[in-house]
Each structure stands twice: as structure tokens, then as C-alpha cells.
Amino acid sequence: MEAKKGKTMKTIELIKTLVEQELKEFAGPDGAAPYREPAADTADEPEEPTEADHLYKVALKARLAAEDLVKALDHPIYDQAYEAAFKASACLRNALNALENVGAEPEPEDRVVAPIKDELPLGSHAGVQHMPMAYTGDTV
């Protein structure tokens, strides 16, 4: 029994020595445990606006002005001008989408047109099938 106890103590001492060695290697020569620096958080850093971003802002101002013009021309005597302004607004919408396709990244509050088809929520561009209305009345 005494031999078994001595062997257990040697094993415990061996484990203790191995753990201390590992801690010294981990902690370094001064004994202080190293700590990890947090990774640089680049998500909050503002990116430099690109040329596409600048052009998007110009097109956005033009689109908002065209929409204001459409609202102002909403009178029967201005039908031809109203139609032209409405087409201009639609063309500017296409320009905004095209600028996004080439790399413009507008702020959420600057996005006034629907996102491209791939970014739309599932089911919104293909139509959602709803349950048909069922007759709930009497058959009398």
C-alpha cells in the first residue's frame, strides 16, 4: 500500500511539474499571463466615399427634384409635362439602381428605390400565393 501511495505522489508531482512548465511557457519570463488584444473594429470606421457614391448623391437629388416636379404638375392642363417628368423620375430610378450595381453604397436613409432583385425579401418579386377566399355562408 505504501508503494502505491508513493507512486501516486510521484505522479501528482510529475503532473504538477508539467503544469508549472506549461504555465511558465504560456506566461512568459516575467510570470505575467499574456492577454489578447481585441481585434481592431473596422466595422464602425467610415469608408471613403467612392466616385459612384458621389454620383449616387447627385442622382438622388435629381430624383427627388423630379418627384417634386411630378407633384407640382398634377393638373390636367400639364398632362404632357407631367408625363415627361414622370418618365424622368423613372429613368432616374434606373440610374440609381445602376449606380448601386457598379459599387455605390448609399446610406439606408438615402435609398429611395427598391433594392435590386437579388436583395429583395423572398417571395416579393415573384408574387406570393395566398390562400383563396372560401365561401363561408349557407348553401340555402
N, CA, C and O of each residue as an XYZ file, in Angstrom:
560
protein
N       0.824     -1.181      0.000
C       0.000      0.000      0.000
C       0.871      1.248      0.000
O       0.565      2.242     -0.660
N       1.974      1.174      0.763
C       2.910      2.294      0.855
C       3.546      2.560     -0.508
O       3.794      3.715     -0.854
N       3.809      1.522     -1.276
C       4.425      1.677     -2.597
C       3.438      2.352     -3.564
O       3.821      3.170     -4.400
N       2.181      1.990     -3.425
C       1.142      2.571     -4.283
C       0.980      4.049     -3.968
O       0.795      4.861     -4.874
N       1.049      4.407     -2.675
C       0.919      5.805     -2.259
C       2.105      6.611     -2.759
O       1.939      7.751     -3.195
N       3.295      6.039     -2.702
C       4.489      6.732     -3.185
C       4.437      6.953     -4.682
O       4.848      8.007     -5.167
N       3.935      5.966     -5.426
C       3.812      6.079     -6.878
C       2.788      7.150     -7.241
O       2.982      7.895     -8.202
N       1.700      7.230     -6.477
C       0.670      8.251     -6.711
C       1.240      9.638     -6.474
O       0.961     10.574     -7.225
N       2.061      9.765     -5.398
C       2.656     11.077     -5.084
C       3.616     11.503     -6.188
O       3.668     12.678     -6.549
N       4.389     10.532     -6.734
C       5.310     10.857     -7.825
C       4.530     11.304     -9.062
O       4.947     12.222     -9.768
N       3.412     10.658     -9.314
C       2.580     11.024    -10.459
C       2.005     12.419    -10.278
O       1.983     13.214    -11.217
N       1.544     12.713     -9.078
C       0.996     14.047     -8.789
C       2.081     15.101     -8.938
O       1.845     16.165     -9.511
N       3.274     14.806     -8.421
C       4.383     15.757     -8.536
C       4.775     15.952    -10.004
O       5.084     17.069    -10.419
N       4.762     14.882    -10.780
C       5.096     14.962    -12.191
C       4.072     15.840    -12.932
O       4.440     16.689    -13.744
N       2.800     15.620    -12.639
C       1.736     16.430    -13.271
C       1.885     17.891    -12.860
O       1.742     18.795    -13.683
N       2.174     18.112    -11.575
C       2.350     19.478    -11.069
C       3.514     20.156    -11.781
O       3.412     21.320    -12.170
N       4.615     19.437    -11.952
C       5.787     19.993    -12.622
C       5.473     20.316    -14.084
O       5.856     21.374    -14.582
N       4.781     19.409    -14.767
C       4.424     19.643    -16.162
C       3.505     20.851    -16.310
O       3.671     21.654    -17.228
N       2.538     20.980    -15.406
C       1.625     22.129    -15.456
C       2.388     23.427    -15.217
O       2.154     24.421    -15.904
N       3.299     23.424    -14.247
C       4.091     24.632    -13.967
C       4.951     25.008    -15.164
O       5.091     26.192    -15.472
N       5.533     24.014    -15.849
C       6.344     24.300    -17.032
C       5.497     24.927    -18.140
O       5.898     25.896    -18.784
N       4.332     24.353    -18.337
C       3.451     24.895    -19.367
C       3.018     26.315    -19.028
O       2.959     27.173    -19.909
N       2.716     26.567    -17.760
C       2.314     27.912    -17.353
C       3.446     28.906    -17.544
O       3.210     30.047    -17.942
N       4.682     28.481    -17.264
C       5.826     29.381    -17.461
C       6.007     29.698    -18.934
O       6.303     30.838    -19.290
N       5.834     28.708    -19.793
C       5.948     28.956    -21.237
C       4.827     29.863    -21.721
O       5.042     30.731    -22.567
N       3.642     29.660    -21.187
C       2.487     30.453    -21.584
C       2.596     31.874    -21.052
O       2.302     32.835    -21.764
N       3.019     32.005    -19.795
C       3.035     33.301    -19.136
C       4.219     34.150    -19.555
O       4.147     35.376    -19.472
N       5.276     33.556    -19.990
C       6.443     34.331    -20.348
C       7.402     34.430    -19.183
O       7.115     33.936    -18.092
N       8.553     35.075    -19.409
C       9.602     35.101    -18.387
C       9.252     35.914    -17.145
O       9.727     35.599    -16.054
N       8.445     36.937    -17.287
C       8.131     37.764    -16.112
C       6.990     37.196    -15.284
O       6.678     37.745    -14.228
N       6.363     36.127    -15.723
C       5.312     35.473    -14.958
C       3.930     36.040    -15.186
O       2.947     35.492    -14.687
N       3.835     37.122    -15.925
C       2.522     37.708    -16.193
C       1.877     36.973    -17.360
O       2.513     36.725    -18.384
N       0.642     36.639    -17.195
C      -0.072     35.935    -18.256
C      -0.370     36.913    -19.382
O      -0.874     38.009    -19.137
N      -0.063     36.525    -20.611
C      -0.374     37.426    -21.724
C      -1.881     37.504    -21.934
O      -2.613     36.565    -21.621
N      -2.315     38.588    -22.445
C      -3.729     38.738    -22.734
C      -3.861     39.101    -24.199
O      -2.953     39.667    -24.809
N      -4.996     38.766    -24.735
C      -5.225     39.050    -26.143
C      -5.777     40.447    -26.299
O      -6.699     40.856    -25.593
N      -5.208     41.159    -27.221
C      -5.734     42.477    -27.559
C      -6.998     42.265    -28.381
O      -7.044     41.358    -29.212
N      -8.012     43.073    -28.167
C      -9.197     42.922    -29.008
C      -8.856     43.264    -30.457
O      -8.023     44.130    -30.726
N      -9.493     42.593    -31.350
C      -9.256     42.847    -32.768
C      -9.712     44.253    -33.108
O     -10.646     44.785    -32.508
N      -9.056     44.826    -34.053
C      -9.434     46.168    -34.482
C     -10.835     46.115    -35.058
O     -11.123     45.301    -35.936
N     -11.701     46.978    -34.568
C     -13.085     47.005    -35.035
C     -13.170     47.964    -36.209
O     -13.255     49.179    -36.031
N     -13.145     47.413    -37.386
C     -13.181     48.255    -38.583
C     -14.595     48.470    -39.093
O     -14.798     49.221    -40.047
N     -15.579     47.823    -38.472
C     -16.951     47.937    -38.968
C     -17.506     49.346    -38.779
O     -18.335     49.788    -39.575
N     -17.070     50.051    -37.752
C     -17.611     51.372    -37.473
C     -16.850     52.494    -38.172
O     -17.291     53.643    -38.177
N     -15.717     52.156    -38.757
C     -14.927     53.183    -39.411
C     -15.599     53.605    -40.708
O     -15.952     52.758    -41.529
N     -15.778     54.902    -40.897
C     -16.405     55.347    -42.146
C     -15.443     55.128    -43.313
O     -14.249     55.412    -43.217
N     -15.984     54.624    -44.401
C     -15.177     54.410    -45.589
C     -15.178     55.685    -46.423
O     -16.110     56.487    -46.371
N     -14.121     55.844    -47.183
C     -14.050     56.991    -48.080
C     -15.106     56.811    -49.166
O     -15.210     55.735    -49.755
N     -15.889     57.853    -49.436
C     -16.890     57.717    -50.497
C     -16.211     57.559    -51.853
O     -15.226     58.233    -52.153
N     -16.746     56.671    -52.653
C     -16.204     56.446    -53.989
C     -16.867     57.402    -54.976
O     -17.781     58.148    -54.625
N     -16.391     57.363    -56.209
C     -16.998     58.204    -57.241
C     -18.453     57.802    -57.452
O     -19.313     58.651    -57.685
N     -18.725     56.486    -57.367
C     -20.102     56.005    -57.533
C     -21.000     56.539    -56.408
O     -22.166     56.855    -56.647
N     -20.463     56.640    -55.182
C     -21.244     57.199    -54.075
C     -21.575     58.671    -54.334
O     -22.693     59.120    -54.081
N     -20.594     59.408    -54.840
C     -20.830     60.825    -55.150
C     -21.890     60.962    -56.245
O     -22.796     61.789    -56.138
N     -21.774     60.155    -57.287
C     -22.755     60.208    -58.372
C     -24.135     59.783    -57.898
O     -25.144     60.297    -58.380
N     -24.185     58.847    -56.955
C     -25.473     58.412    -56.407
C     -26.162     59.589    -55.716
O     -27.368     59.783    -55.869
N     -25.390     60.377    -54.952
C     -25.990     61.525    -54.260
C     -26.516     62.557    -55.254
O     -27.571     63.152    -55.034
N     -25.780     62.769    -56.349
C     -26.234     63.706    -57.379
C     -27.524     63.191    -58.012
O     -28.478     63.950    -58.183
N     -27.555     61.913    -58.356
C     -28.752     61.319    -58.962
C     -29.923     61.319    -57.983
O     -31.075     61.473    -58.387
N     -29.628     61.145    -56.701
C     -30.690     61.171    -55.696
C     -31.337     62.552    -55.621
O     -32.560     62.669    -55.551
N     -30.514     63.588    -55.636
C     -31.065     64.949    -55.619
C     -31.927     65.191    -56.859
O     -32.989     65.809    -56.775
N     -31.463     64.703    -58.001
C     -32.233     64.874    -59.237
C     -33.543     64.093    -59.163
O     -34.578     64.579    -59.620
N     -33.510     62.902    -58.598
C     -34.732     62.099    -58.480
C     -35.736     62.783    -57.564
O     -36.924     62.841    -57.883
N     -35.279     63.298    -56.441
C     -36.189     63.983    -55.520
C     -36.775     65.236    -56.158
O     -37.947     65.555    -55.955
N     -35.943     65.957    -56.942
C     -36.446     67.137    -57.641
C     -37.474     66.746    -58.703
O     -38.479     67.435    -58.881
N     -37.222     65.643    -59.405
C     -38.181     65.182    -60.415
C     -39.499     64.776    -59.771
O     -40.566     65.043    -60.324
N     -39.435     64.134    -58.610
C     -40.668     63.763    -57.917
C     -41.436     64.994    -57.461
O     -42.665     65.021    -57.522
N     -40.715     66.012    -57.003
C     -41.385     67.265    -56.627
C     -42.060     67.905    -57.854
O     -43.159     68.449    -57.752
N     -41.391     67.834    -59.005
C     -41.957     68.380    -60.231
C     -43.208     67.603    -60.643
O     -44.189     68.199    -61.086
N     -43.177     66.284    -60.501
C     -44.351     65.469    -60.826
C     -45.523     65.884    -59.945
O     -46.647     66.010    -60.431
N     -45.274     66.098    -58.657
C     -46.349     66.521    -57.744
C     -46.893     67.897    -58.138
O     -48.100     68.135    -58.080
N     -45.992     68.799    -58.540
C     -46.419     70.154    -58.897
C     -47.214     70.171    -60.203
O     -48.093     71.016    -60.373
N     -46.927     69.264    -61.117
C     -47.594     69.239    -62.424
C     -48.870     68.406    -62.441
O     -49.414     68.137    -63.512
N     -49.342     68.007    -61.305
C     -50.526     67.144    -61.231
C     -51.801     67.964    -61.449
O     -52.587     68.193    -60.531
N     -51.970     68.393    -62.698
C     -53.153     69.158    -63.106
C     -53.396     68.835    -64.580
O     -52.437     68.700    -65.340
N     -54.661     68.707    -65.002
C     -54.941     68.281    -66.385
C     -54.291     69.136    -67.468
O     -53.964     68.608    -68.530
N     -54.094     70.421    -67.247
C     -53.525     71.247    -68.316
C     -52.033     70.971    -68.515
O     -51.457     71.389    -69.520
N     -51.407     70.277    -67.575
C     -49.972     69.969    -67.666
C     -49.724     68.497    -67.993
O     -48.679     67.956    -67.631
N     -50.660     67.845    -68.667
C     -50.540     66.407    -68.909
C     -49.238     66.025    -69.604
O     -48.571     65.077    -69.189
N     -48.874     66.745    -70.647
C     -47.668     66.396    -71.395
C     -46.417     66.608    -70.526
O     -45.516     65.770    -70.523
N     -46.364     67.695    -69.810
C     -45.216     67.953    -68.931
C     -45.186     66.952    -67.776
O     -44.121     66.502    -67.354
N     -46.378     66.611    -67.272
C     -46.460     65.620    -66.188
C     -45.906     64.281    -66.655
O     -45.142     63.637    -65.937
N     -46.288     63.865    -67.853
C     -45.823     62.578    -68.375
C     -44.304     62.574    -68.544
O     -43.644     61.589    -68.212
N     -43.754     63.665    -69.056
C     -42.299     63.755    -69.245
C     -41.577     63.727    -67.899
O     -40.555     63.055    -67.761
N     -42.098     64.447    -66.909
C     -41.478     64.469    -65.587
C     -41.568     63.096    -64.919
O     -40.642     62.674    -64.226
N     -42.686     62.403    -65.133
C     -42.844     61.065    -64.566
C     -41.842     60.094    -65.186
O     -41.252     59.272    -64.485
N     -41.651     60.193    -66.512
C     -40.659     59.348    -67.180
C     -39.245     59.671    -66.692
O     -38.416     58.777    -66.523
N     -38.985     60.952    -66.471
C     -37.662     61.351    -65.962
C     -37.417     60.760    -64.578
O     -36.311     60.313    -64.276
N     -38.442     60.757    -63.743
C     -38.315     60.172    -62.414
C     -38.028     58.672    -62.508
O     -37.201     58.148    -61.762
N     -38.713     57.981    -63.429
C     -38.481     56.545    -63.616
C     -37.063     56.289    -64.139
O     -36.407     55.337    -63.717
N     -36.598     57.134    -65.052
C     -35.237     56.978    -65.578
C     -34.199     57.213    -64.484
O     -33.181     56.522    -64.433
N     -34.449     58.172    -63.621
C     -33.526     58.433    -62.517
C     -33.528     57.270    -61.522
O     -32.503     56.974    -60.906
N     -34.676     56.614    -61.367
C     -34.718     55.414    -60.527
C     -33.793     54.347    -61.113
O     -33.039     53.702    -60.385
N     -33.857     54.167    -62.428
C     -32.978     53.201    -63.081
C     -31.511     53.598    -62.930
O     -30.645     52.738    -62.771
N     -31.236     54.901    -62.981
C     -29.862     55.370    -62.805
C     -29.364     55.067    -61.392
O     -28.215     54.664    -61.211
N     -30.225     55.259    -60.393
C     -29.825     54.959    -59.012
C     -29.521     53.469    -58.850
O     -28.535     53.102    -58.211
N     -30.352     52.624    -59.418
C     -30.105     51.182    -59.342
C     -28.823     50.806    -60.078
O     -28.067     49.955    -59.610
N     -28.573     51.431    -61.225
C     -27.358     51.135    -61.987
C     -26.112     51.565    -61.205
O     -25.091     50.879    -61.239
N     -26.197     52.692    -60.505
C     -25.057     53.135    -59.703
C     -24.792     52.184    -58.538
O     -23.639     51.967    -58.163
N     -25.853     51.618    -57.963
C     -25.656     50.620    -56.916
C     -24.988     49.373    -57.479
O     -24.173     48.741    -56.806
N     -25.334     49.023    -58.710
C     -24.746     47.833    -59.330
C     -23.255     47.992    -59.594
O     -22.529     46.999    -59.638
N     -22.784     49.232    -59.771
C     -21.361     49.442    -60.026
C     -20.588     49.807    -58.763
O     -19.412     50.165    -58.837
N     -21.245     49.717    -57.599
C     -20.488     49.870    -56.360
C     -20.924     50.964    -55.413
O     -20.337     51.095    -54.339
N     -21.908     51.746    -55.752
C     -22.379     52.777    -54.824
C     -23.027     52.104    -53.617
O     -23.802     51.158    -53.757
N     -22.701     52.600    -52.449
C     -23.284     52.059    -51.216
C     -23.991     53.187    -50.472
O     -23.392     53.835    -49.614
N     -25.273     53.428    -50.799
C     -25.989     54.534    -50.164
C     -26.306     54.239    -48.706
O     -26.420     53.083    -48.297
N     -26.443     55.294    -47.943
C     -26.895     55.155    -46.563
C     -28.337     54.650    -46.597
O     -29.042     54.888    -47.578
N     -28.789     53.962    -45.554
C     -30.168     53.458    -45.569
C     -31.212     54.552    -45.793
O     -32.217     54.314    -46.462
N     -30.987     55.748    -45.243
C     -31.972     56.825    -45.427
C     -31.916     57.419    -46.831
O     -32.854     58.099    -47.247
N     -30.817     57.172    -47.579
C     -30.699     57.681    -48.948
C     -31.245     56.708    -49.979
O     -31.331     57.045    -51.160
N     -31.610     55.521    -49.557
C     -32.106     54.527    -50.512
C     -33.600     54.774    -50.712
O     -34.414     54.455    -49.845
N     -33.955     55.353    -51.877
C     -35.349     55.706    -52.143
C     -35.973     54.806    -53.192
O     -37.161     54.927    -53.493
N     -35.181     53.908    -53.749
C     -35.713     52.982    -54.742
C     -35.623     51.576    -54.184
O     -34.862     51.309    -53.255
N     -36.398     50.691    -54.753
C     -36.367     49.299    -54.305
C     -34.996     48.715    -54.579
O     -34.364     49.057    -55.578
N     -34.524     47.831    -53.697
C     -33.226     47.200    -53.943
C     -33.284     46.296    -55.169
O     -34.359     45.989    -55.685
N     -32.122     45.885    -55.615
C     -32.075     45.013    -56.779
C     -32.785     43.700    -56.470
O     -33.000     43.357    -55.307
N     -33.140     42.984    -57.508
C     -33.976     41.789    -57.375
C     -33.377     40.769    -56.406
O     -34.112     40.123    -55.659
N     -32.048     40.617    -56.410
C     -31.404     39.622    -55.546
C     -31.486     39.983    -54.071
O     -31.392     39.100    -53.218
N     -31.657     41.251    -53.755
C     -31.702     41.687    -52.360
C     -33.115     41.796    -51.810
O     -33.294     42.072    -50.624
N     -34.114     41.586    -52.645
C     -35.496     41.669    -52.183
C     -35.810     40.488    -51.279
O     -35.249     39.408    -51.461
N     -36.694     40.674    -50.308
C     -37.094     39.544    -49.465
C     -37.720     38.443    -50.308
O     -38.349     38.706    -51.333
N     -37.541     37.237    -49.870
C     -38.019     36.079    -50.609
C     -39.524     36.175    -50.851
O     -40.294     36.423    -49.923
N     -39.927     35.982    -52.070
C     -41.343     35.969    -52.407
C     -41.887     37.306    -52.854
O     -43.009     37.358    -53.358
N     -41.148     38.389    -52.695
C     -41.721     39.686    -53.028
C     -41.662     39.984    -54.524
O     -42.498     40.741    -55.016
N     -40.710     39.420    -55.264
C     -40.620     39.726    -56.681
C     -41.346     38.704    -57.547
O     -41.640     38.982    -58.709
N     -41.636     37.544    -57.008
C     -42.299     36.517    -57.801
C     -43.784     36.432    -57.473
O     -44.513     35.671    -58.109
N     -44.233     37.189    -56.509
C     -45.625     37.113    -56.097
C     -45.801     36.009    -55.074
O     -45.219     34.932    -55.202
N     -46.577     36.274    -54.097
C     -46.794     35.306    -53.035
C     -48.165     34.688    -53.243
O     -49.149     35.405    -53.426
N     -48.236     33.398    -53.217
C     -49.502     32.708    -53.377
C     -50.247     32.723    -52.049
O     -49.764     32.188    -51.051
N     -51.401     33.326    -52.042
C     -52.212     33.379    -50.831
C     -53.316     32.340    -50.923
O     -53.683     31.895    -52.010
N     -53.825     31.971    -49.794
C     -54.932     31.021    -49.747
C     -56.169     31.702    -50.353
O     -56.484     32.836    -49.991
N     -56.859     31.032    -51.259
C     -58.024     31.673    -51.906
C     -59.164     31.850    -50.905
O     -59.261     31.138    -49.905
N     -60.005     32.803    -51.203
C     -61.159     33.039    -50.363
C     -62.084     31.823    -50.443
O     -62.289     31.258    -51.517
N     -62.616     31.445    -49.339
C     -63.542     30.297    -49.292
C     -64.927     30.799    -48.936
O     -65.076     31.757    -48.177
N     -65.917     30.160    -49.477
C     -67.301     30.532    -49.186
C     -67.646     30.019    -47.803
O     -67.497     28.832    -47.516
N     -68.105     30.912    -46.954
C     -68.418     30.533    -45.569
C     -69.897     30.659    -45.239
O     -70.291     30.444    -44.092
N     -70.715     30.998    -46.211
C     -72.144     31.202    -45.960
C     -72.938     29.899    -46.069
O     -72.382     28.815    -46.244
N     -74.229     30.045    -45.961
C     -75.117     28.887    -46.076
C     -75.247     28.472    -47.531
O     -74.987     29.250    -48.448
N     -75.649     27.252    -47.712
C     -75.883     26.745    -49.061
C     -77.365     26.747    -49.383
O     -77.801     26.044    -50.295
N     -78.143     27.526    -48.649
C     -79.603     27.557    -48.829
C     -79.971     28.346    -50.048
O     -81.153     28.482    -50.361
